[in-house]
Amino acid sequence: MSPDATPRRPMIAAQLTADGTAVRWPIAERIAPLIDDLALAYAEDPDGIGRLLADHAVHVMRLDFAQCSEDMPEYERCIRAAQADGTRDALLDEMPSAPQVDALLTPDDAITYATRLTKLAARTRLAKNRNPRP
């Protein structure tokens, strides 16, 4: 890998649940480093990160209210979503290792992943059809 190349994170490996009735998409391995980085950022600057977290919490609560409110105008939902995105991005910018949150897949990897998900979903559908619930 060249020095400028971005290290690739492995794809999230989808798998069947133990009972075979659903596809499990484990994301804990991708979230754990984010939590670790947030803890390190907080340890370095508790006041600044604490304020960012508090601001983000306010924006998330306001967005949640807007999404659940039947009479909230769509533009207000969009504004609140943008505010939550802004504070989330600010928090990510403060993390020491600037983690890559989104999985980036090459076209071939995306096709392979989609094929695997489709096969797993087909198995769960077959399992449910064989064992219909009352």
One Martini backbone bead per residue (centre of mass of N, CA, C, O) as a GRO file, in nm:
protein
  134
    1MET     BB    1   0.097   0.036   0.023
    2SER     BB    2   0.076   0.348  -0.009
    3PRO     BB    3   0.115   0.636   0.173
    4ASP     BB    4  -0.164   0.768   0.046
    5ALA     BB    5  -0.327   0.542   0.119
    6THR     BB    6  -0.622   0.427   0.224
    7PRO     BB    7  -0.726   0.236   0.455
    8ARG     BB    8  -0.900  -0.055   0.455
    9ARG     BB    9  -1.192  -0.161   0.556
   10PRO     BB   10  -1.369  -0.403   0.642
   11MET     BB   11  -1.628  -0.562   0.590
   12ILE     BB   12  -1.933  -0.625   0.695
   13ALA     BB   13  -2.027  -0.932   0.821
   14ALA     BB   14  -2.268  -1.111   0.723
   15GLN     BB   15  -2.518  -1.310   0.910
   16LEU     BB   16  -2.667  -1.556   1.059
   17THR     BB   17  -2.861  -1.647   1.281
   18ALA     BB   18  -2.893  -1.912   1.483
   19ASP     BB   19  -3.205  -1.964   1.376
   20GLY     BB   20  -3.225  -1.852   1.063
   21THR     BB   21  -3.437  -1.573   1.053
   22ALA     BB   22  -3.180  -1.378   1.013
   23VAL     BB   23  -2.983  -1.099   0.942
   24ARG     BB   24  -2.666  -1.019   1.054
   25TRP     BB   25  -2.516  -0.681   1.130
   26PRO     BB   26  -2.219  -0.625   1.252
   27ILE     BB   27  -2.097  -0.303   1.415
   28ALA     BB   28  -1.910  -0.299   1.667
   29GLU     BB   29  -1.625  -0.293   1.526
   30ARG     BB   30  -1.688   0.011   1.423
   31ILE     BB   31  -1.766   0.153   1.701
   32ALA     BB   32  -1.540   0.113   1.907
   33PRO     BB   33  -1.330   0.321   1.791
   34LEU     BB   34  -1.512   0.567   1.832
   35ILE     BB   35  -1.534   0.551   2.138
   36ASP     BB   36  -1.234   0.562   2.193
   37ASP     BB   37  -1.183   0.839   2.056
   38LEU     BB   38  -1.379   0.997   2.234
   39ALA     BB   39  -1.234   0.941   2.501
   40LEU     BB   40  -0.965   1.072   2.420
   41ALA     BB   41  -1.076   1.352   2.357
   42TYR     BB   42  -1.192   1.401   2.640
   43ALA     BB   43  -0.922   1.373   2.795
   44GLU     BB   44  -0.791   1.625   2.646
   45ASP     BB   45  -1.102   1.790   2.632
   46PRO     BB   46  -1.358   1.808   2.840
   47ASP     BB   47  -1.491   2.082   2.784
   48GLY     BB   48  -1.519   2.081   2.476
   49ILE     BB   49  -1.652   1.798   2.442
   50GLY     BB   50  -1.883   1.845   2.638
   51ARG     BB   51  -2.015   2.073   2.475
   52LEU     BB   52  -2.055   1.913   2.215
   53LEU     BB   53  -2.232   1.693   2.339
   54ALA     BB   54  -2.455   1.878   2.443
   55ASP     BB   55  -2.527   2.003   2.170
   56HIS     BB   56  -2.593   1.738   2.030
   57ALA     BB   57  -2.820   1.651   2.215
   58VAL     BB   58  -3.008   1.882   2.147
   59HIS     BB   59  -3.026   1.823   1.839
   60VAL     BB   60  -3.136   1.535   1.866
   61MET     BB   61  -3.395   1.603   2.023
   62ARG     BB   62  -3.510   1.799   1.811
   63LEU     BB   63  -3.519   1.594   1.582
   64ASP     BB   64  -3.698   1.385   1.714
   65PHE     BB   65  -3.939   1.571   1.747
   66ALA     BB   66  -3.974   1.641   1.445
   67GLN     BB   67  -4.018   1.341   1.346
   68CYS     BB   68  -4.280   1.296   1.547
   69SER     BB   69  -4.416   1.538   1.434
   70GLU     BB   70  -4.704   1.605   1.245
   71ASP     BB   71  -4.676   1.950   1.231
   72MET     BB   72  -4.398   1.955   1.109
   73PRO     BB   73  -4.211   2.103   0.900
   74GLU     BB   74  -3.984   2.002   0.670
   75TYR     BB   75  -3.776   2.232   0.701
   76GLU     BB   76  -3.733   2.180   1.006
   77ARG     BB   77  -3.618   1.900   0.983
   78CYS     BB   78  -3.376   1.982   0.808
   79ILE     BB   79  -3.247   2.177   1.006
   80ARG     BB   80  -3.214   1.971   1.240
   81ALA     BB   81  -3.041   1.772   1.083
   82ALA     BB   82  -2.809   1.970   1.022
   83GLN     BB   83  -2.735   2.028   1.316
   84ALA     BB   84  -2.665   1.735   1.391
   85ASP     BB   85  -2.450   1.699   1.175
   86GLY     BB   86  -2.264   1.926   1.272
   87THR     BB   87  -2.198   1.814   1.559
   88ARG     BB   88  -2.101   1.541   1.465
   89ASP     BB   89  -1.868   1.644   1.289
   90ALA     BB   90  -1.722   1.793   1.516
   91LEU     BB   91  -1.662   1.540   1.680
   92LEU     BB   92  -1.503   1.385   1.463
   93ASP     BB   93  -1.279   1.611   1.435
   94GLU     BB   94  -1.174   1.559   1.747
   95MET     BB   95  -1.060   1.300   1.673
   96PRO     BB   96  -0.748   1.170   1.657
   97SER     BB   97  -0.799   0.952   1.394
   98ALA     BB   98  -1.011   1.012   1.195
   99PRO     BB   99  -1.250   0.829   1.127
  100GLN     BB  100  -1.392   0.589   0.914
  101VAL     BB  101  -1.726   0.531   0.898
  102ASP     BB  102  -1.757   0.459   0.615
  103ALA     BB  103  -1.796   0.225   0.385
  104LEU     BB  104  -1.562   0.143   0.129
  105LEU     BB  105  -1.643   0.026  -0.198
  106THR     BB  106  -1.592  -0.148  -0.446
  107PRO     BB  107  -1.763  -0.271  -0.696
  108ASP     BB  108  -1.689  -0.568  -0.635
  109ASP     BB  109  -1.750  -0.563  -0.332
  110ALA     BB  110  -2.048  -0.479  -0.358
  111ILE     BB  111  -2.140  -0.726  -0.519
  112THR     BB  112  -2.051  -0.938  -0.317
  113TYR     BB  113  -2.218  -0.832  -0.080
  114ALA     BB  114  -2.497  -0.845  -0.214
  115THR     BB  115  -2.491  -1.146  -0.267
  116ARG     BB  116  -2.466  -1.238   0.025
  117LEU     BB  117  -2.723  -1.106   0.131
  118THR     BB  118  -2.917  -1.252  -0.058
  119LYS     BB  119  -2.854  -1.539   0.036
  120LEU     BB  120  -2.929  -1.497   0.332
  121ALA     BB  121  -3.220  -1.402   0.286
  122ALA     BB  122  -3.316  -1.659   0.145
  123ARG     BB  123  -3.272  -1.848   0.383
  124THR     BB  124  -3.471  -1.708   0.578
  125ARG     BB  125  -3.719  -1.746   0.405
  126LEU     BB  126  -3.712  -2.054   0.399
  127ALA     BB  127  -3.723  -2.096   0.707
  128LYS     BB  128  -3.999  -1.954   0.746
  129ASN     BB  129  -4.165  -2.140   0.548
  130ARG     BB  130  -4.107  -2.410   0.709
  131ASN     BB  131  -4.168  -2.231   0.995
  132PRO     BB  132  -4.453  -2.144   1.070
  133ARG     BB  133  -4.623  -1.924   1.250
  134PRO     BB  134  -4.923  -1.895   1.437
   0.00000   0.00000   0.00000
